[in-house]
Amino acid sequence: MNKRSIALLAATAASTIYAINHTIAKGLMPIYIEPFGFILLRVSGAALLFWIFSLAYPTEKIDLKDWKRLVLCSLFGMVINMLMFFKGLSLSTPINSSVVITISPVLLLILSAILIQERISLIKIIGIVLGLAGVLALIFFGERQQFNAPNIPLGNLLFIVNAISYSIYLILVKSLTAKYSSITLMKWLFLFAFLMNLPIGIHEFMEVKWTSLPYVVMLEMAFVVVFTTVLTYLFNIYALRELKASTIGAFIYLQPVIAVIFAVLLGVDQFTPLRLIAALLIFTGVYLSSKKPKQF
């Protein structure tokens, strides 16, 4: 199996784990842990594991000019991104989260135009408008609240902030993947993330009744730390070495399909006509915005 095939498998595995995480993480918040406390658990656990893993690898020296980019990658990829997603998930639903974040490739295109002056064609502009229309439909015309989802519009809005932040992270981290190993990048990114998230999440983290948590809840928390955090970031970093950031973004289309099936099977969410219309608008928008122009 060649490197590109392995990279495609890694990206697929990351999207599958993320899709399952929509339902698992939602079931834990806020009953057992609040969102910001959960993020502190994620980044501290991941930082510890990556620094332990790094003991088996040669130490790499970080160039002085790359430290600023590392901090920014951590800020957008492991702080703003995670905080907004988990807070949004505590307010909205697993299916909404999986649908809204499919706007990421569209946002990635817009940010690429702003940050690296990439030209946007008319067909791409139409795609952007359709994608945003789908997201806005969910925010303004969807359910206002339901059981364990007290503020769905605000939660959906936070998912957009999450998607913007993760798109910026993908743009920023791409150049670093060619210079440093995955373990080196992750150990520093999650160390910075731990330091930045500590004052934000320490209060909610300390409120958790750790000694009385059910065994299954501890397993689900471990899943979020080991699989949703450590493995997915490793998979995506590896995939970025062989694939374009836009290609990685395309794998996000898998998430709603898997997330919907998983959530419905567990009976924790349902697929409504509005969500179907919004999903079709978003998927069409993403397809048009990522469509390569014809060569004449």
C-alpha positions in Angstrom: 0.0 0.0 0.0 1.5 3.4 -1.0 1.7 6.5 1.2 -1.2 8.2 -0.4 -3.5 5.2 0.2 -2.4 5.1 3.8 -3.1 8.9 4.1 -6.6 8.4 2.7 -7.3 5.6 5.2 -6.0 7.9 8.0 -8.3 10.7 7.0 -11.2 8.3 6.8 -10.5 6.9 10.2 -10.2 10.4 11.7 -13.6 11.4 10.2 -15.2 8.2 11.5 -14.0 8.8 15.0 -15.1 12.4 14.9 -18.6 11.3 13.8 -19.0 8.9 16.7 -17.7 11.6 19.0 -20.7 13.9 18.3 -23.0 11.5 20.2 -20.5 10.2 22.9 -19.4 13.7 24.0 -23.0 15.0 23.9 -24.0 12.2 26.3 -21.4 13.3 28.8 -22.3 17.0 28.9 -23.4 18.6 31.1 -24.5 15.6 33.3 -21.0 14.5 34.2 -18.7 17.3 33.0 -19.2 20.8 31.7 -17.7 21.6 28.2 -14.7 23.7 29.2 -13.7 21.2 31.9 -14.0 18.5 29.3 -11.6 20.4 27.0 -9.1 20.7 29.8 -9.4 16.9 30.3 -8.8 16.3 26.6 -5.8 18.5 26.1 -4.1 17.6 29.4 -4.6 13.9 28.7 -3.3 14.3 25.1 -0.3 16.4 26.2 0.7 13.8 28.7 0.4 10.9 26.2 2.3 12.8 23.4 5.2 13.7 25.8 5.4 10.1 26.9 5.4 8.9 23.3 8.1 11.5 22.5 10.6 9.7 24.8 10.8 6.9 22.2 11.7 9.4 19.4 14.8 11.6 18.7 14.5 15.1 20.0 13.9 17.7 17.3 14.9 21.3 17.7 12.2 23.9 16.8 13.4 26.8 14.7 13.0 30.1 16.5 10.8 31.5 13.7 8.4 28.6 14.0 7.5 29.1 17.7 4.9 31.8 16.9 3.3 29.6 14.3 3.1 26.7 16.8 1.4 28.9 19.3 -1.1 30.1 16.7 -1.8 26.5 15.6 -2.4 25.5 19.1 -4.7 28.5 19.7 -6.9 27.8 16.6 -6.6 24.0 16.5 -6.7 23.0 20.2 -8.2 26.0 22.1 -10.8 28.0 20.2 -11.7 25.1 17.9 -12.3 22.7 20.8 -13.9 25.1 23.2 -16.5 26.3 20.6 -17.3 22.8 19.5 -17.9 21.3 22.9 -19.8 24.4 24.2 -21.9 24.3 21.0 -22.5 20.6 21.5 -23.7 21.1 25.0 -26.3 23.6 23.7 -27.3 21.9 20.4 -27.6 18.3 19.1 -25.2 15.7 17.6 -26.9 15.7 14.2 -26.9 19.5 14.0 -23.2 19.6 14.9 -22.3 17.0 12.2 -24.3 18.9 9.6 -23.1 22.4 10.4 -19.4 21.6 10.4 -19.6 20.4 6.8 -19.3 24.1 6.0 -15.6 23.8 6.8 -14.4 23.3 3.2 -16.3 26.4 2.1 -14.8 28.4 5.0 -11.4 27.0 4.1 -11.8 28.3 0.6 -12.8 31.8 1.8 -9.9 31.9 4.3 -7.5 30.7 1.6 -8.6 33.7 -0.6 -8.1 36.1 2.3 -4.9 34.7 3.7 -3.1 33.5 0.6 -5.0 35.5 -2.1 -6.4 32.4 -3.8 -8.9 33.4 -6.6 -12.5 32.5 -6.2 -14.5 31.7 -9.4 -18.3 32.5 -9.9 -19.2 28.8 -9.4 -17.3 28.8 -6.1 -19.1 32.0 -5.0 -22.5 30.3 -5.7 -21.3 27.3 -3.7 -20.4 29.5 -0.8 -23.8 31.2 -0.8 -25.6 27.9 -0.9 -23.5 26.4 1.9 -24.0 29.4 4.1 -27.8 29.4 3.4 -28.0 25.8 4.7 -26.2 26.7 7.9 -28.3 29.9 8.4 -31.5 27.8 7.8 -30.5 25.6 10.8 -29.7 28.6 13.0 -32.8 30.7 12.3 -35.5 28.3 11.3 -34.6 25.1 13.2 -35.7 24.0 16.6 -35.0 26.4 19.4 -34.5 23.8 22.0 -35.2 20.2 23.0 -34.3 17.8 25.8 -30.6 18.3 26.7 -30.2 21.0 24.0 -31.2 24.3 25.7 -30.1 26.8 23.0 -29.8 25.2 19.5 -29.4 28.4 17.5 -26.5 29.6 19.7 -25.0 26.1 19.7 -25.1 26.0 15.8 -23.5 29.4 15.7 -20.6 28.2 17.9 -20.1 25.3 15.5 -19.4 27.8 12.7 -16.8 29.5 14.9 -15.4 26.0 15.5 -15.2 25.4 11.8 -13.6 28.7 11.0 -11.0 28.1 13.7 -10.2 24.6 12.5 -9.8 25.8 8.9 -7.3 28.4 10.0 -5.4 25.7 11.9 -5.2 23.5 8.8 -3.8 26.4 6.8 -1.2 27.3 9.4 0.0 23.8 10.3 0.5 22.6 6.7 4.0 24.1 6.4 5.1 22.7 9.8 4.2 19.1 8.8 7.0 19.1 6.2 9.6 20.1 8.8 8.8 18.2 12.0 7.6 14.8 13.0 4.0 14.3 14.0 5.0 13.5 17.6 7.1 16.6 17.9 4.3 18.8 16.6 1.7 17.3 18.8 3.6 17.3 22.0 4.3 21.1 21.7 0.8 22.0 20.3 -1.0 20.2 23.1 1.4 21.5 25.8 0.5 25.1 24.7 -3.1 24.1 24.5 -3.0 22.8 28.1 -1.5 26.1 29.3 -4.1 28.2 27.4 -7.1 26.1 28.4 -6.0 25.7 32.1 -7.4 29.1 33.4 -10.5 28.6 31.2 -11.5 25.1 32.3 -10.0 24.5 35.7 -13.2 25.5 37.6 -15.4 23.1 35.7 -12.8 20.4 35.8 -12.6 20.6 39.6 -16.4 20.4 39.9 -16.4 16.9 38.4 -17.2 14.2 41.0 -14.4 11.9 39.8 -14.6 9.2 42.4 -18.3 8.6 41.8 -18.3 8.5 38.0 -19.8 5.3 36.5 -17.4 3.0 34.8 -19.0 3.4 31.4 -18.6 7.2 31.7 -14.9 6.9 32.4 -14.5 4.7 29.3 -16.3 7.3 27.2 -14.1 10.0 28.6 -11.1 7.9 27.8 -12.4 7.4 24.2 -12.6 11.2 23.7 -9.0 11.7 25.0 -7.3 8.7 23.3 -9.3 8.3 20.1 -11.0 11.7 19.4 -8.0 13.7 20.5 -4.7 11.8 20.2 -5.5 9.5 17.3 -7.5 11.9 15.1 -4.8 14.6 15.3 -2.1 12.1 14.5 -4.1 10.7 11.6 -4.8 14.2 10.2 -1.2 15.3 10.6 0.0 12.2 8.8 -2.6 12.7 6.1 -1.5 16.4 5.6 1.9 15.1 4.6 0.6 13.4 1.6 -2.7 15.3 0.8 -3.8 18.9 0.4 -5.6 20.6 3.2 -8.7 20.9 0.9 -8.6 17.1 0.4 -8.6 16.6 4.1 -11.5 19.0 4.4 -13.5 16.9 1.9 -13.5 13.9 4.3 -15.7 15.9 6.6 -18.6 14.9 4.4 -18.4 11.4 6.0 -19.2 12.8 9.4 -23.0 13.6 9.0 -23.7 10.2 7.4 -22.0 8.3 10.2 -23.1 10.7 13.0 -26.8 10.5 11.9 -26.7 6.7 11.8 -25.0 6.4 15.1 -27.2 9.0 16.9 -30.5 7.6 15.5 -29.5 4.0 16.3 -28.9 5.0 19.9 -32.1 7.0 20.0 -30.4 10.3 21.1 -31.4 12.4 18.1 -33.6 12.4 15.0 -33.3 13.5 11.4 -35.9 16.2 10.5 -37.0 17.5 7.1 -35.4 20.9 7.8 -32.1 19.2 8.6 -32.3 17.2 5.4 -32.9 20.4 3.3 -30.0 22.2 5.2 -27.7 19.3 4.6 -28.5 19.2 0.9 -27.8 23.0 0.6 -24.5 22.6 2.5 -23.4 19.5 0.5 -24.3 21.2 -2.8 -22.5 24.4 -1.8 -19.4 22.5 -0.7 -19.4 20.5 -4.0 -19.6 23.6 -6.1 -17.0 25.5 -4.0 -14.5 22.7 -4.2 -15.1 21.9 -7.9 -12.0 22.4 -10.1 -12.5 24.7 -13.0 -12.5 23.2 -16.5 -9.3 23.6 -18.5 -9.7 24.9 -22.0 
